[in-house]
Amino acid sequence: MKIKRFLGEVLLEGEYVKKGERIRSVREINEKIKCGDAVVLTAEEMIRLAESSGVKAAAEEVDVVTTGTFGAMCSSGVFLNFGHSDPPIKMTECWLNDVPVYKGLAAVDGYLGAAALSETRGFEYGGGHVIEDLVSGKEIELRAESYGTDCYPRRHVETTITIEDLNQAILVNPRNCYQRYNAATNSSNRVLHTYMGTLLPNYGNVMFTGAGQLNPLCKDWNYETIGIGTRIFLGGGVGYVIGEGTQHDPQSGFGTLMIRGDLKRMNSRYLRGASFYKYGVTLYVGIGIPIPIINERVAKTAALRDDEITVEIRDYGVPSRPDRRPVVKRVTYADLRSGKVYINGRKIPSSSLSSYKMAKEISEVLKKWILEGLFLLTEPVESLPRKGSLKPLRVRRREPIVRDLMRREVITAKPNEGVEEAARKLIVKEIDHLPVTTENGRLVGIVTSWDLARAIAERRQVLSEIMTRRVITAREDETIDAVAWRMAQHNISGMPVVDEERKVVGIITTDDISKRLVEGISRR
């Protein structure tokens, strides 16, 4: 019998062994499945059993725990082979329902990403929707272009296809099934449209994702049973883990999976295209993974509850990369799923982007498959990495930020200041924007030259009557690109720059940005 040492434990034919610990091998579990004798529980049922009988007793009794998750998984897509036309074409550009397909592959191979946007319908439709439509059996419009070659003379093709017309349609998702995911809120004074949904201003809501106590990688926290080659429920069919997912961050408890499966055998109930307002498109993917209870350690993590799985609420109002956004609070999935969390003493509504109901259904379907002998477990041929952390992109050329361009000497006014006096300030200083502040410099409004011209015509007296109270602001460390985009979105030409206490520290305008752009061009 082959035995070797691995991470301080004994590895016996692919199984983890610990002295004095009862072992149940995957091979033994599969024999019990074939005979109809396997004890299979969903993750919810395992939690209840462990609470009533203890983890040790649960480990002795249970063979398999089924898990599930159903949520937006943007890093998903499908490899397609369209077959050759006559005369044949070497597709260099390709679209399905006006959604671009990546064509840096062979003549009639392509990769359709779930997050690809339609060139005609924008945020309303994209790659995720095409994938759902394919699985649903709908006809899809195919259009392709080529420069033409001797062996591929055709330069253009337009036709309609269904999934049955494709030689292969293999779902290959580079990053799915996050072990857990930080929640999001928004401290800024404007609505944010993000991959975490719509975040309301001034901590107006908290959005979270993931199935918590049903989530596959939460149930095998140390990656003892999930690895390369693990057979899984994928989109209503059978799939496999083919490696760690991109951005796999095991040391922080944010593991991910790379998976694949035959799209032709999947069900559109578990693959749904979705649009995030003013952000983009995605694909909701249903995944379920069986956890063989090979030892007590696995049983313990398989019994983890929502109130034992913690995440951080991060402030998306700060325009920084995810790991640098400020932590507002640490909470559990139980807190988030309750529908409310408390931030600075205020009760804030919390909502999930994932469907716990669908995740539960997936765990139940997978349990049924196993009990009926339709689904056998596989041992991983290689473990997922347990070490490693996420690296940021190193940008070697520094991008200009607001601090570089903003004017620090800001002319301001008070709410009780007269309209004519404020107008004189604009004329004398030759400016168009006048932030309105309290005595201690805290921003409470803004007026522009247009506001003042209209106020004089309407015989208004003080700024508090005419000022805009919901001011679009910038922070010193924001990139110029982000600020310029926000100005365009709100059709404004200037923004006060504020600190954490909303005190005005500067102002930036479209003129400042244009001047920098012209200077940059003249240097080339």
Long-range contacts (C-beta under 8 A, 24 or more apart in sequence): 14-379, 14-380, 15-294, 15-379, 16-224, 16-294, 16-295, 16-297, 17-295, 18-295, 18-297, 21-295, 21-296, 22-59, 22-60, 22-295, 22-296, 23-294, 23-295, 24-63, 24-292, 24-293, 24-294, 24-295, 25-294, 26-225, 26-292, 26-294, 26-377, 26-378, 26-379, 27-379, 29-63, 29-64, 29-292, 29-377, 30-376, 30-377, 32-63, 33-63, 33-64, 33-370, 33-371, 33-373, 33-375, 33-376, 33-377, 34-373, 34-376, 36-371, 36-373, 38-63, 38-64, 38-370, 38-371, 39-63, 39-64, 40-64, 40-65, 40-66, 40-367, 40-370, 40-371, 41-65, 41-66, 41-367, 42-66, 42-67, 42-68, 42-214, 42-360, 42-363, 42-364, 42-367, 43-67, 43-68, 43-213, 43-214, 43-219, 43-302, 43-363, 44-213, 44-214, 44-360, 44-363, 46-299, 46-302, 46-303, 47-213, 47-303, 47-304, 47-305, 49-303, 50-299, 50-300, 50-303, 51-303, 55-296, 55-299, 55-300, 55-303, 56-296, 56-299, 58-293, 58-299, 58-303, 59-293, 59-295, 59-296, 59-298, 59-299, 59-300, 62-293, 62-299, 63-292, 63-293, 64-290, 64-291, 64-292, 64-293, 64-370, 64-377, 65-219, 65-290, 65-291, 65-293, 65-302, 66-288, 66-289, 66-290, 66-291, 66-363, 66-364, 66-366, 66-367, 66-370, 67-211, 67-214, 67-215, 67-216, 67-218, 67-219, 67-288, 67-289, 67-290, 67-291, 67-363, 67-366, 68-211, 68-214, 68-216, 68-233, 68-286, 68-287, 68-288, 68-358, 68-359, 68-360, 68-361, 68-362, 68-363, 68-364, 68-366, 69-177, 69-210, 69-211, 69-214, 69-215, 69-216, 69-286, 69-287, 69-288, 69-354, 69-359, 69-362, 70-211, 70-270, 70-284, 70-285, 70-286, 70-287, 70-354, 70-355, 70-358, 70-359, 70-362, 71-209, 71-210, 71-211, 71-284, 71-285, 71-353, 71-354, 71-355, 72-195, 72-209, 72-274, 72-276, 72-282, 72-283, 72-284, 72-353, 72-354, 73-114, 73-173, 73-175, 73-176, 73-177, 73-282, 73-283, 73-284, 73-285, 74-114, 74-115, 74-195, 74-280, 74-282, 74-283, 75-114, 75-115, 75-173, 75-174, 75-175, 75-176, 75-245, 75-246, 76-113, 76-114, 76-128, 76-131, 76-171, 76-173, 76-174, 76-176, 76-282, 76-283, 76-285, 77-111, 77-112, 77-113, 77-114, 77-127, 77-131, 77-171, 77-172, 77-173, 77-174, 78-111, 78-112, 78-131, 78-134, 78-169, 78-170, 78-171, 78-172, 78-263, 79-109, 79-110, 79-111, 79-168, 79-169, 79-170, 79-172, 80-109, 80-110, 80-111, 80-112, 80-166, 80-168, 80-169, 81-108, 81-109, 81-166, 81-167, 81-168, 82-108, 82-109, 82-110, 82-142, 82-144, 82-161, 82-165, 82-166, 82-167, 83-108, 83-165, 83-166, 83-167, 84-108, 85-154, 85-157, 87-152, 87-153, 87-154, 88-151, 88-152, 88-153, 88-154, 89-144, 89-146, 89-152, 89-154, 89-155, 89-156, 89-157, 90-146, 90-147, 90-148, 90-149, 90-151, 90-152, 91-144, 91-145, 91-146, 91-157, 92-145, 92-146, 92-147, 93-144, 93-145, 93-146, 94-142, 94-143, 94-144, 94-145, 95-119, 95-141, 95-142, 95-143, 95-144, 96-130, 96-140, 96-141, 96-142, 97-125, 97-129, 97-130, 97-133, 97-140, 97-141, 98-125, 98-141, 98-143, 99-125, 99-126, 99-127, 99-129, 99-130, 107-152, 111-172, 114-273, 114-281, 114-282, 114-283, 115-280, 115-281, 115-282, 116-281, 117-280, 117-281, 123-275, 123-276, 123-277, 123-278, 123-279, 123-280, 123-281, 124-275, 125-273, 125-275, 125-281, 126-273, 126-275, 126-280, 126-281, 126-282, 127-273, 127-281, 127-283, 128-272, 128-273, 128-274, 128-281, 128-282, 128-283, 128-284, 129-273, 129-281, 130-273, 131-171, 131-263, 131-271, 131-273, 131-283, 132-268, 132-271, 132-272, 132-273, 132-283, 133-273, 134-162, 134-163, 134-169, 134-263, 135-163, 135-235, 135-263, 135-266, 135-267, 135-268, 135-271, 136-268, 137-162, 137-163, 137-164, 138-162, 163-263, 163-264, 164-264, 166-264, 169-262, 169-263, 169-264, 170-260, 170-261, 170-262, 170-263, 171-234, 171-235, 171-239, 171-259, 171-260, 171-261, 171-262, 171-263, 171-266, 172-242, 172-258, 172-259, 172-260, 173-245, 173-258, 173-259, 173-260, 173-285, 174-245, 174-246, 174-258, 175-245, 175-246, 175-247, 175-256, 175-257, 175-258, 176-245, 176-256, 176-257, 176-258, 176-259, 176-285, 176-287, 177-215, 177-216, 177-217, 177-245, 177-256, 177-257, 177-259, 177-287, 177-289, 178-209, 178-210, 178-215, 178-217, 178-254, 178-255, 178-256, 179-215, 179-217, 179-218, 179-221, 179-253, 179-254, 179-255, 179-256, 180-210, 180-212, 180-215, 180-217, 180-218, 180-253, 180-254, 180-309, 180-311, 180-333, 181-208, 181-209, 181-210, 181-254, 181-311, 182-311, 182-312, 182-313, 182-314, 182-322, 183-207, 183-208, 183-311, 183-312, 183-313, 183-314, 183-331, 183-336, 183-350, 184-208, 184-313, 184-314, 184-316, 185-313, 185-314, 185-315, 185-316, 185-317, 185-328, 185-343, 185-348, 186-315, 186-316, 186-317, 187-315, 187-317, 187-318, 187-326, 187-328, 188-317, 188-473, 189-470, 189-471, 189-472, 189-473, 190-470, 190-472, 190-486, 192-316, 192-317, 193-276, 193-277, 193-278, 193-279, 194-276, 194-279, 194-316, 195-276, 195-279, 195-280, 195-282, 196-316, 196-353, 197-276, 197-351, 197-353, 198-277, 199-316, 199-317, 201-317, 203-328, 203-343, 203-344, 203-346, 203-348, 204-348, 205-348, 205-349, 205-350, 205-351, 206-313, 206-336, 206-341, 206-343, 206-348, 206-349, 206-350, 206-351, 207-350, 207-351, 207-352, 207-353, 208-311, 208-333, 208-336, 208-350, 208-351, 208-352, 208-353, 209-352, 209-353, 209-354, 210-311, 210-333, 210-354, 211-354, 211-356, 211-359, 212-306, 212-309, 212-333, 212-334, 212-337, 212-356, 213-304, 213-305, 213-306, 213-309, 213-333, 214-356, 214-359, 214-360, 214-363, 215-309, 215-359, 216-257, 216-287, 216-288, 216-289, 216-291, 217-255, 217-256, 217-257, 218-301, 218-304, 218-309, 219-289, 219-291, 219-301, 219-302, 219-304, 220-289, 220-291, 220-298, 220-301, 220-302, 221-253, 221-301, 221-304, 222-297, 222-301, 222-386, 223-250, 223-255, 223-383, 223-384, 223-386, 224-294, 224-295, 224-297, 224-298, 224-383, 225-291, 225-292, 225-294, 225-298, 225-380, 226-257, 226-289, 226-291, 226-380, 226-384, 227-380, 227-381, 227-382, 227-383, 227-384, 228-380, 228-381, 228-382, 228-383, 228-384, 229-378, 229-379, 229-380, 229-381, 229-382, 230-289, 230-378, 230-380, 231-290, 231-375, 231-376, 231-377, 231-378, 232-259, 232-261, 232-287, 232-288, 232-289, 232-290, 233-286, 233-287, 233-288, 233-289, 233-362, 233-365, 233-366, 233-369, 233-375, 234-259, 234-261, 234-266, 234-285, 234-286, 234-287, 235-261, 235-263, 235-266, 235-267, 235-270, 235-271, 235-285, 235-286, 235-287, 236-265, 236-266, 236-267, 236-268, 236-269, 236-270, 236-271, 236-286, 237-261, 237-262, 237-265, 237-266, 237-267, 238-262, 238-265, 238-375, 239-287, 240-378, 241-289, 241-380, 243-384, 244-384, 244-385, 247-390, 248-384, 248-385, 248-388, 249-388, 249-389, 249-390, 250-384, 250-385, 250-386, 250-387, 250-388, 251-387, 251-388, 251-389, 252-389, 252-390, 254-390, 255-384, 257-287, 257-384, 259-287, 270-358, 270-362, 284-355, 286-358, 286-359, 286-362, 287-362, 288-362, 288-363, 288-365, 288-366, 290-366, 290-370, 290-375, 290-377, 292-377, 305-334, 306-332, 306-333, 306-334, 306-337, 307-332, 307-333, 307-334, 307-335, 308-332, 309-333, 311-336, 313-341, 313-343, 318-475, 319-475, 319-477, 319-478, 319-479, 319-482, 320-477, 321-392, 323-390, 323-392, 399-479, 399-480, 399-481, 400-479, 400-480, 400-516, 401-476, 401-477, 401-478, 401-479, 401-480, 402-474, 402-475, 402-476, 402-477, 402-478, 402-479, 402-480, 402-483, 402-497, 402-506, 402-508, 403-476, 403-477, 403-506, 404-480, 404-516, 405-480, 405-508, 405-512, 405-513, 405-516, 406-474, 406-476, 406-497, 406-505, 406-506, 406-507, 406-508, 406-512, 407-506, 407-507, 407-508, 407-512, 408-505, 408-506, 410-435, 410-496, 410-504, 410-505, 410-506, 410-507, 412-436, 412-437, 412-441, 412-504, 413-437, 413-447, 413-463, 414-438, 414-439, 414-463, 415-444, 415-445, 415-462, 415-463, 415-464, 415-467, 416-462, 416-463, 416-464, 417-462, 417-463, 418-461, 418-462, 418-463, 419-452, 419-455, 419-456, 419-460, 419-461, 419-462, 419-463, 419-466, 420-456, 422-447, 422-452, 422-463, 423-452, 423-453, 423-456, 426-452, 432-493, 432-494, 432-509, 433-493, 433-494, 433-496, 433-507, 433-509, 435-471, 435-496, 435-504, 435-507, 436-463, 436-464, 436-467, 437-503, 437-504, 440-503, 441-503, 441-504, 442-501, 442-502, 442-503, 443-471, 443-473, 443-496, 443-498, 443-502, 443-503, 443-504, 444-469, 445-469, 445-471, 446-471, 446-496, 448-493, 448-494, 471-495, 471-496, 473-497, 473-498, 473-502, 474-498, 474-508, 475-499, 476-505, 476-506, 480-513, 480-516, 483-508, 483-513, 484-510, 484-513
